[in-house]
Amino acid sequence: MNTLAYIKLNNDSEDKELEIKVRLAEINEEFQKAMSMVSIDDDNNVIIEQKLTELIMEKELLNKELAKCSSDHKATSQSKINEIVRLTDILENQPLQFNDELVRQMLQCIVVESKERIKVIFNDGTEIDQLIQ
């Protein structure tokens, strides 16, 4: 099976990494089966050797692709961290002001559960229980 045909081209590097790891496990299993079929006097050994060579080459390609995915993932994570640090540096020097309109857009509702407790429900479904002092 051709490596490029097996791995779907998609933007989700985690899915791609998982697909590569699954295929590597399959290759290891195929390799073990092929090795168990090798015998001393068998003329079929040439075909098995060819299959083993193909598996080894595919495994090398997949390992390179996996290393690339891992480095891409690290680079993406690092760029996200850098962006968060940059934004926190910018916000650190900004005075915080309450924006009533923004808060109203974010909240779905506030539920008074008791004298001491309220539940704040945001539009995305996040719920926060809060004690009232």
Salt bridges, closest charged atoms under 4 A:
GLU26 OE1 - ARG23 NH1 3.20
GLU29 OE2 - LYS33 NZ 3.57
GLU30 OE2 - ARG23 NH1 3.00
GLU30 OE1 - LYS51 NZ 3.42
GLU58 OE2 - ARG23 NE 2.92
GLU65 OE2 - LYS16 NZ 2.77
GLU83 OE2 - ARG86 NH2 2.73
ASP100 OD2 - ARG104 NH2 3.03
GLU113 OE2 - LYS119 NZ 3.48
GLU127 OE1 - LYS119 NZ 3.43
